[in-house]
Amino acid sequence: MALDADIRTQLSQYLQLMEGDVQIKVSAGSDAVSHEMLALVDEIAGLSSRITVERTELSRTPSFTVDRAGENTGIVFAGVPLGHEFTSLVLALLQASGRPPKVEQELIDQVKRIRGEYRFETYVSLSCHNCPDVVQALNAMSVLNPGISHTMIDGAAYKAEVESKNVMAVPSVYLNGEFFGSGRMSLEEILAKLGTGPDASELEEKEPFDVLVVGGGPAGASAAIYAARKGIRTGIVADRFGGQVMDTMGIENFISVKYTEGPKLVASLEEHVKEYGIDVMKLQRAKRLEKKELIEVELESGAVLKSKTVIISTGARWRNVGVPGEAEFKNKGVAYCPHCDGPLFAGKHVAVIGGGNSGIEAAIDLAGIVKHVTVLEFMPELKADAVLQKRLYSLPNVTVHKNVQTKEITGTDKVDGITYIDRETEEEHHVELQGVFVQIGLVPNTDWLEGTLERSRFGEIVVDRHGATTVPGVFAAGDCTNSPYKQIIISMGSGANAALGAFDYLIRN
């Protein structure tokens, strides 16, 4: 296997940033993955005199370690880290060489304070855009703390292991042999799960804000930047920075940027927010909002933040079908991200619930990986764009059922089928399959505001043209509002609008 000429050139430039020697220890057999892995390792070693390669036997074959010369750094790649994981390999080489991870000092100190032995293993697919965040965070922890080690395992290279552990969603992380968590996790989130996250008392002591933004997606980031540019005290409190954009793969409708990816856009947003000295409080979920002399936002951690104005930008989440089996088999055959989890269903039969653009795009993507795709749409016709429908109907391994209602997702320890009702004949049908991808739109994250302010029958916050809600001093923006279109660029505009509305309110009051 040879790297593309452009990638070789880029990699060669990155490897010049290495600060010390790195030793790669390879455990290879005679299989195709081993041959591909050896070729990759040898090619990388040929680009830098600081990298040496040694053959050895590791607990998994094929796999290789990335170690600081003469030390055990604790980073292992089981499989060939190409695709989205190639960046993880490059960063591992740089960090093992002594180049510090690009992590806030506060987090580095938290990692170094961890005591005990922590053996992490992460099952990934190379097409998963959520996996590298987890892999890179755990690799950085391994470099920073000798008691921590991490192995990235490519599920496609270790199919028997994946089957035996019933891994049906990536990334799936195990700690010391026990399941730790699945889905995208930042370094902060991993530390919080280990019990070393921020303390509620630190938040309690904060002075009141002029503008407090609740939610860290595109609307929240835009609102905070617009507010901070007015020279007023601004804070963001968010469960995770970036919101659902972090789970978005290709973005082609963000005007002036022909193509980008969700995590890349979020990184740019966060960098921009940091330019203005905005107080960003992550891993905090809002629980209650109350208007007193100031507006109080109580968090699930128990802390109460106070502000003169509040902008709610809590976004939306994937809508659940709400049928028996959906919750029980989540990550055991029920999935929401075709890019991430699709490769785990290679050669299997899956269903996609939803006939809108996201559902039909998912069905088209999955048809190239799985044996067969069954599409279930509640309405008499698909809602997806005509160009997507044309592509869908051209595929030989797709069956479309319209005007049907999903009744149940069946299984024992994992999904084995789906039952639906024909809405015209009322006949019940059952399809045997191994995976169900739910793609039926979004629901606003506004449950915590029940009885506080006016919401639509769909739970969306009702706002006026200034972004103001029915509570004076409280504004809202983005996908959690009754804005008719849920788009990144519209969320950003509404965030700016709400910030200007909040500033105008401050001046007048």
PLY file of the C-alpha trace (Angstrom):
ply
format ascii 1.0
element vertex 509
property float x
property float y
property float z
element edge 508
property int vertex1
property int vertex2
end_header
0.00 0.00 0.00
1.38 3.40 -0.98
0.22 6.71 0.42
-1.14 9.30 -1.99
1.60 11.75 -3.14
-0.14 14.76 -1.52
-0.57 12.91 1.79
3.09 11.84 1.69
4.16 15.48 1.25
1.90 16.69 4.08
2.99 13.85 6.36
6.65 14.54 5.65
6.11 18.17 6.74
4.30 17.12 9.93
7.03 14.65 10.88
9.57 17.48 10.80
7.79 18.77 13.94
8.86 15.66 15.91
10.94 16.55 18.97
12.48 13.17 19.80
12.86 9.59 18.58
9.88 7.24 18.23
9.90 3.46 18.06
7.11 1.56 16.31
6.79 -2.07 17.43
4.83 -4.18 14.94
3.04 -7.46 15.50
2.14 -8.82 12.05
0.97 -12.10 10.56
0.53 -13.30 7.00
-2.98 -11.85 6.53
-3.89 -8.98 4.17
-4.39 -6.43 7.00
-0.89 -7.25 8.36
0.65 -6.70 4.92
-1.16 -3.37 4.55
-0.12 -2.33 8.06
3.56 -3.22 7.49
3.59 -1.28 4.22
2.12 1.79 5.97
4.56 1.63 8.90
7.58 1.15 6.63
6.50 4.04 4.41
6.09 6.35 7.43
9.47 5.30 8.86
11.03 6.10 5.48
9.89 9.72 5.83
11.75 10.46 9.10
15.11 9.41 10.53
13.53 9.81 14.00
11.27 6.74 13.48
12.51 3.16 13.82
10.50 -0.04 13.30
10.89 -3.28 15.23
9.04 -6.60 14.86
7.54 -8.04 18.06
4.57 -10.00 19.39
1.67 -8.08 20.91
-1.62 -9.28 22.43
-3.36 -8.56 19.11
-2.07 -9.34 15.63
-2.12 -7.28 13.43
-1.27 -4.25 15.62
1.54 -1.82 16.39
2.62 0.45 19.22
3.81 4.06 18.99
6.38 4.57 21.77
8.81 7.21 22.90
12.27 5.65 22.38
13.09 3.42 25.35
9.64 3.89 26.95
6.17 2.37 26.76
3.87 5.26 25.84
0.76 3.07 25.92
-0.58 3.84 22.42
-1.56 0.85 20.26
-3.26 0.72 16.85
-4.91 -2.66 16.14
-5.60 -2.45 12.42
-4.56 0.09 9.80
-5.36 3.66 10.95
-6.30 5.18 7.61
-9.49 7.07 6.69
-10.56 9.37 9.51
-8.02 7.74 11.87
-4.95 8.77 9.87
-4.86 12.07 11.79
-4.91 10.07 15.04
-1.76 8.23 13.91
0.04 11.46 12.94
-0.80 13.10 16.29
0.31 9.96 18.16
3.71 10.09 16.42
4.16 13.79 17.26
3.01 13.43 20.88
5.08 10.30 21.51
8.10 12.24 20.20
7.64 14.76 23.01
5.49 17.39 21.30
2.80 18.35 23.85
-0.87 17.71 22.97
-2.89 20.83 22.07
-4.92 20.63 25.27
-5.74 23.28 27.86
-3.32 23.21 30.80
-6.18 22.68 33.26
-7.10 19.41 31.47
-3.45 18.29 31.27
-3.18 18.75 35.06
-6.39 16.74 35.58
-5.02 13.86 33.46
-1.68 13.85 35.28
-3.43 13.68 38.68
-5.20 10.39 37.80
-3.84 7.48 39.86
-4.18 3.77 39.09
-4.11 1.59 35.97
-6.51 2.49 33.17
-6.46 0.24 30.08
-8.76 1.78 27.45
-9.81 0.04 24.22
-11.86 1.80 21.53
-13.65 -0.03 18.71
-13.87 2.18 15.62
-14.75 2.10 11.96
-12.44 4.02 9.62
-15.41 5.85 8.05
-16.61 7.14 11.46
-16.11 10.89 11.85
-16.91 10.75 15.58
-14.26 8.13 16.41
-11.05 10.21 16.00
-12.08 12.61 18.79
-12.25 9.71 21.25
-9.11 8.00 19.94
-7.08 11.22 20.04
-8.29 12.15 23.53
-7.39 8.72 24.96
-4.04 8.67 23.11
-3.20 12.09 24.61
-4.11 10.77 28.07
-1.78 7.79 27.49
1.10 10.13 26.59
0.48 12.33 29.64
-0.01 9.63 32.28
2.07 6.39 32.52
-0.84 4.63 34.24
-3.07 5.04 31.16
-2.88 3.02 27.94
-5.13 3.01 24.88
-5.71 0.63 21.96
-7.64 1.68 18.86
-9.31 -1.42 17.32
-10.60 -1.31 13.74
-13.84 -3.31 13.86
-13.43 -4.40 10.22
-10.06 -6.02 11.03
-11.37 -7.68 14.21
-14.83 -8.87 13.18
-14.88 -11.91 15.51
-13.99 -9.73 18.51
-16.67 -7.20 17.57
-19.27 -9.98 17.20
-18.31 -11.63 20.51
-18.69 -8.32 22.39
-21.87 -7.37 20.48
-20.31 -4.05 19.43
-22.96 -2.49 17.17
-22.08 1.21 17.45
-18.82 3.11 17.17
-16.89 4.47 18.87
-17.39 1.95 21.71
-14.94 2.36 24.59
-13.99 -0.30 27.14
-12.04 0.41 30.33
-10.17 -2.48 31.99
-12.37 -4.92 30.05
-15.70 -3.32 31.05
-17.93 -1.18 28.79
-17.19 2.52 29.47
-19.23 4.45 26.89
-20.12 4.92 23.23
-20.47 7.85 20.87
-18.42 11.00 20.53
-16.66 11.98 23.76
-14.30 14.91 24.29
-11.39 14.80 26.72
-13.49 16.84 29.18
-16.35 14.31 28.93
-14.02 11.35 29.49
-12.53 13.04 32.57
-16.03 13.83 33.86
-17.00 10.13 33.47
-13.88 9.24 35.47
-15.05 11.64 38.19
-12.43 14.36 37.69
-14.61 17.00 35.99
-15.38 20.60 37.05
-16.91 21.23 40.48
-20.34 22.92 40.86
-19.02 25.21 43.62
-16.64 26.86 41.12
-19.65 27.91 39.01
-21.65 29.19 42.00
-18.98 31.81 42.71
-19.21 33.47 39.30
-20.32 37.11 39.12
-23.63 37.77 37.28
-23.33 38.01 33.49
-24.74 40.70 31.22
-25.59 38.00 28.67
-25.61 34.28 29.45
-25.97 32.00 26.43
-27.40 28.53 27.17
-26.20 26.16 24.43
-22.98 26.01 22.41
-24.02 25.25 18.83
-23.79 27.68 15.87
-26.60 29.89 17.28
-25.01 30.03 20.74
-21.50 30.73 19.44
-22.80 33.48 17.13
-24.86 35.06 19.94
-21.91 35.01 22.36
-19.52 36.59 19.83
-22.01 39.35 18.95
-22.63 40.05 22.65
-18.93 40.02 23.62
-18.12 42.42 20.78
-20.34 44.96 22.55
-17.90 44.86 25.49
-20.34 43.26 27.92
-19.75 40.31 30.29
-20.70 37.20 28.31
-20.84 33.52 29.23
-21.75 30.28 27.45
-22.99 27.27 29.39
-23.35 24.12 27.27
-23.64 20.38 27.55
-21.14 20.08 24.69
-19.73 22.77 22.45
-20.89 22.44 18.84
-24.12 20.59 19.53
-25.47 18.38 16.74
-23.09 19.99 14.19
-20.40 17.78 15.79
-22.33 14.80 14.36
-22.71 16.31 10.88
-20.46 14.94 8.18
-20.44 16.92 4.92
-21.61 20.56 4.95
-22.04 22.00 1.45
-24.57 24.80 2.05
-22.58 27.05 4.38
-22.31 30.03 2.06
-18.75 31.00 0.97
-17.39 27.63 2.14
-17.87 25.07 -0.66
-17.34 22.09 1.64
-16.50 21.51 5.28
-17.20 18.94 8.00
-19.04 19.46 11.28
-16.11 18.97 13.70
-13.93 21.29 11.61
-16.58 24.03 11.65
-17.07 23.60 15.42
-13.31 23.91 16.01
-13.35 27.22 14.09
-16.37 28.43 16.09
-14.69 27.59 19.39
-11.46 29.31 18.30
-13.46 32.43 17.38
-15.33 32.40 20.72
-12.03 32.17 22.63
-10.79 35.33 20.88
-13.29 37.37 22.91
-12.58 36.09 26.41
-16.05 34.59 26.72
-16.49 32.43 29.85
-17.23 28.97 28.38
-18.65 26.42 30.85
-18.84 22.97 29.23
-20.45 19.71 30.34
-23.24 21.63 32.05
-26.90 21.01 31.31
-29.60 23.58 32.20
-32.40 22.36 34.46
-34.52 25.43 35.32
-34.90 29.09 34.34
-36.50 31.67 36.63
-36.94 35.43 36.31
-36.20 37.22 39.59
-34.33 40.52 40.03
-31.81 38.83 37.74
-32.52 35.79 35.56
-31.40 32.56 37.23
-30.36 29.43 35.33
-30.08 26.36 37.54
-27.86 23.57 36.21
-28.21 19.82 36.74
-25.00 19.98 38.80
-26.90 22.14 41.32
-25.07 25.37 40.49
-27.12 28.52 39.80
-25.83 31.10 37.29
-27.25 34.64 37.24
-27.49 37.08 34.35
-29.23 40.31 33.31
-30.28 38.64 30.02
-30.29 35.05 28.77
-30.18 33.68 25.21
-31.44 30.10 24.92
-29.85 28.19 22.02
-30.16 24.58 23.16
-30.78 23.25 19.63
-32.48 19.96 18.84
-31.80 16.22 18.94
-32.72 13.22 16.79
-36.40 12.37 17.15
-37.14 8.88 18.48
-39.73 6.65 16.83
-41.07 5.81 20.29
-41.89 2.16 19.62
-41.08 -0.91 21.74
-37.51 -2.08 21.18
-36.04 1.30 20.21
-34.63 2.22 23.63
-33.84 -1.40 24.56
-31.72 -2.00 21.45
-30.01 1.40 21.14
-26.39 0.63 20.14
-27.44 -3.03 19.84
-28.77 -2.67 16.31
-30.71 0.60 16.65
-28.53 3.45 15.35
-28.85 7.10 14.37
-25.61 7.76 12.44
-25.21 5.83 9.15
-21.70 7.26 8.56
-20.45 6.02 11.93
-22.19 2.70 12.37
-22.91 1.65 8.76
-19.68 -0.37 8.33
-20.60 -2.57 11.33
-23.57 -3.85 9.31
-21.58 -4.85 6.21
-23.29 -7.75 4.45
-26.38 -7.52 6.70
-30.00 -6.46 6.19
-31.00 -3.10 7.72
-33.99 -0.77 7.78
-34.10 3.01 7.55
-37.10 4.69 9.18
-37.81 8.02 7.47
-38.30 9.17 3.89
-37.00 12.73 4.14
-33.62 13.87 2.80
-31.66 12.51 5.78
-33.43 9.14 5.61
-32.96 8.67 1.87
-29.33 9.86 2.00
-28.78 7.27 4.76
-30.42 4.53 2.67
-28.25 5.38 -0.36
-25.06 5.38 1.74
-25.97 2.11 3.48
-26.88 0.37 0.21
-23.20 0.54 -0.77
-22.17 -1.31 2.41
-24.95 -3.66 3.53
-26.71 -6.56 1.82
-30.18 -4.99 1.72
-31.94 -1.79 2.87
-35.65 -1.57 3.68
-37.00 2.01 3.81
-40.13 2.66 5.89
-42.02 5.95 5.36
-45.15 6.92 7.34
-46.57 9.22 4.65
-48.04 8.04 1.28
-45.02 9.53 -0.56
-41.33 10.06 0.23
-40.45 13.64 1.26
-36.87 13.60 -0.04
-35.68 15.69 -2.99
-36.45 14.21 -6.42
-32.74 13.76 -7.25
-32.27 11.60 -4.12
-35.38 9.53 -4.85
-34.18 8.87 -8.40
-30.82 7.63 -7.07
-32.56 5.49 -4.42
-34.86 3.76 -6.91
-31.89 2.99 -9.17
-30.31 0.78 -6.48
-30.91 -2.98 -6.77
-30.73 -3.78 -3.03
-33.33 -1.32 -1.68
-37.02 -1.94 -0.90
-39.29 1.03 -0.14
-42.53 0.71 1.88
-44.64 3.91 1.94
-47.72 4.69 4.03
-46.58 2.33 6.80
-46.32 2.71 10.57
-43.46 1.16 12.53
-44.96 -0.96 15.33
-41.99 -2.64 17.02
-38.25 -3.32 16.77
-37.74 -6.93 17.82
-34.81 -8.87 19.24
-33.42 -10.69 22.26
-29.92 -9.40 23.08
-29.77 -7.44 19.78
-32.06 -6.45 16.89
-33.43 -9.33 14.81
-36.33 -7.66 12.99
-38.90 -4.90 12.58
-42.70 -5.03 12.53
-44.77 -2.48 10.61
-48.44 -1.91 9.75
-49.70 -1.03 6.26
-51.82 2.08 7.03
-54.17 1.42 4.09
-54.93 -2.30 4.58
-54.07 -2.37 8.34
-52.13 -5.59 7.68
-49.13 -6.31 9.91
-45.79 -7.32 8.37
-42.49 -8.46 9.90
-39.04 -8.16 8.28
-36.07 -10.10 9.61
-32.99 -7.84 9.77
-30.03 -6.91 11.96
-30.06 -3.11 12.11
-32.46 -0.14 12.21
-31.38 3.43 11.41
-33.79 6.09 12.70
-33.91 9.24 10.54
-37.22 11.03 11.26
-36.16 14.57 12.00
-35.48 16.62 15.11
-37.12 17.53 18.42
-36.14 20.78 20.25
-34.19 20.54 23.52
-36.69 22.62 25.50
-38.26 20.10 27.94
-36.54 21.88 30.86
-38.54 25.06 30.08
-41.96 23.46 30.64
-44.31 26.14 32.06
-41.64 28.87 31.90
-42.27 30.56 28.55
-44.44 30.13 25.47
-43.65 27.14 23.26
-45.35 25.82 20.11
-47.18 22.47 20.11
-43.91 20.96 18.83
-42.02 22.29 21.86
-40.30 25.10 19.94
-39.72 28.40 21.79
-41.90 31.14 20.32
-39.82 34.26 19.54
-40.54 37.66 17.97
-38.48 39.35 15.25
-35.89 40.45 17.85
-35.47 36.88 19.14
-37.35 37.81 22.36
-39.42 35.18 24.20
-42.50 35.81 26.36
-40.23 36.29 29.43
-38.66 39.80 29.51
-34.88 39.62 29.15
-34.94 36.05 27.84
-34.18 35.55 24.14
-33.82 32.42 22.02
-32.16 31.41 18.75
-31.59 28.48 16.43
-33.21 25.07 16.14
-34.91 25.27 19.57
-37.14 28.11 18.30
-40.14 28.28 15.97
-37.88 29.33 13.08
-39.40 27.49 10.07
-36.05 26.26 8.69
-33.40 24.39 10.67
-30.09 25.23 8.98
-26.62 26.10 10.34
-26.46 29.42 8.54
-29.97 30.40 9.73
-29.06 29.46 13.32
-26.00 31.70 13.18
-28.07 34.61 11.88
-30.70 34.13 14.56
-27.98 33.96 17.23
-26.62 37.33 16.11
-30.17 38.71 15.99
-30.92 37.52 19.55
-27.65 39.02 20.85
-28.49 42.40 19.32
-31.98 42.11 20.80
-30.50 41.35 24.23
-28.09 44.29 23.98
-30.96 46.62 23.03
-32.92 45.30 26.05
-29.94 46.03 28.36
-29.66 49.59 27.10
-33.38 50.26 27.58
-33.58 48.61 31.01
0 1
1 2
2 3
3 4
4 5
5 6
6 7
7 8
8 9
9 10
10 11
11 12
12 13
13 14
14 15
15 16
16 17
17 18
18 19
19 20
20 21
21 22
22 23
23 24
24 25
25 26
26 27
27 28
28 29
29 30
30 31
31 32
32 33
33 34
34 35
35 36
36 37
37 38
38 39
39 40
40 41
41 42
42 43
43 44
44 45
45 46
46 47
47 48
48 49
49 50
50 51
51 52
52 53
53 54
54 55
55 56
56 57
57 58
58 59
59 60
60 61
61 62
62 63
63 64
64 65
65 66
66 67
67 68
68 69
69 70
70 71
71 72
72 73
73 74
74 75
75 76
76 77
77 78
78 79
79 80
80 81
81 82
82 83
83 84
84 85
85 86
86 87
87 88
88 89
89 90
90 91
91 92
92 93
93 94
94 95
95 96
96 97
97 98
98 99
99 100
100 101
101 102
102 103
103 104
104 105
105 106
106 107
107 108
108 109
109 110
110 111
111 112
112 113
113 114
114 115
115 116
116 117
117 118
118 119
119 120
120 121
121 122
122 123
123 124
124 125
125 126
126 127
127 128
128 129
129 130
130 131
131 132
132 133
133 134
134 135
135 136
136 137
137 138
138 139
139 140
140 141
141 142
142 143
143 144
144 145
145 146
146 147
147 148
148 149
149 150
150 151
151 152
152 153
153 154
154 155
155 156
156 157
157 158
158 159
159 160
160 161
161 162
162 163
163 164
164 165
165 166
166 167
167 168
168 169
169 170
170 171
171 172
172 173
173 174
174 175
175 176
176 177
177 178
178 179
179 180
180 181
181 182
182 183
183 184
184 185
185 186
186 187
187 188
188 189
189 190
190 191
191 192
192 193
193 194
194 195
195 196
196 197
197 198
198 199
199 200
200 201
201 202
202 203
203 204
204 205
205 206
206 207
207 208
208 209
209 210
210 211
211 212
212 213
213 214
214 215
215 216
216 217
217 218
218 219
219 220
220 221
221 222
222 223
223 224
224 225
225 226
226 227
227 228
228 229
229 230
230 231
231 232
232 233
233 234
234 235
235 236
236 237
237 238
238 239
239 240
240 241
241 242
242 243
243 244
244 245
245 246
246 247
247 248
248 249
249 250
250 251
251 252
252 253
253 254
254 255
255 256
256 257
257 258
258 259
259 260
260 261
261 262
262 263
263 264
264 265
265 266
266 267
267 268
268 269
269 270
270 271
271 272
272 273
273 274
274 275
275 276
276 277
277 278
278 279
279 280
280 281
281 282
282 283
283 284
284 285
285 286
286 287
287 288
288 289
289 290
290 291
291 292
292 293
293 294
294 295
295 296
296 297
297 298
298 299
299 300
300 301
301 302
302 303
303 304
304 305
305 306
306 307
307 308
308 309
309 310
310 311
311 312
312 313
313 314
314 315
315 316
316 317
317 318
318 319
319 320
320 321
321 322
322 323
323 324
324 325
325 326
326 327
327 328
328 329
329 330
330 331
331 332
332 333
333 334
334 335
335 336
336 337
337 338
338 339
339 340
340 341
341 342
342 343
343 344
344 345
345 346
346 347
347 348
348 349
349 350
350 351
351 352
352 353
353 354
354 355
355 356
356 357
357 358
358 359
359 360
360 361
361 362
362 363
363 364
364 365
365 366
366 367
367 368
368 369
369 370
370 371
371 372
372 373
373 374
374 375
375 376
376 377
377 378
378 379
379 380
380 381
381 382
382 383
383 384
384 385
385 386
386 387
387 388
388 389
389 390
390 391
391 392
392 393
393 394
394 395
395 396
396 397
397 398
398 399
399 400
400 401
401 402
402 403
403 404
404 405
405 406
406 407
407 408
408 409
409 410
410 411
411 412
412 413
413 414
414 415
415 416
416 417
417 418
418 419
419 420
420 421
421 422
422 423
423 424
424 425
425 426
426 427
427 428
428 429
429 430
430 431
431 432
432 433
433 434
434 435
435 436
436 437
437 438
438 439
439 440
440 441
441 442
442 443
443 444
444 445
445 446
446 447
447 448
448 449
449 450
450 451
451 452
452 453
453 454
454 455
455 456
456 457
457 458
458 459
459 460
460 461
461 462
462 463
463 464
464 465
465 466
466 467
467 468
468 469
469 470
470 471
471 472
472 473
473 474
474 475
475 476
476 477
477 478
478 479
479 480
480 481
481 482
482 483
483 484
484 485
485 486
486 487
487 488
488 489
489 490
490 491
491 492
492 493
493 494
494 495
495 496
496 497
497 498
498 499
499 500
500 501
501 502
502 503
503 504
504 505
505 506
506 507
507 508
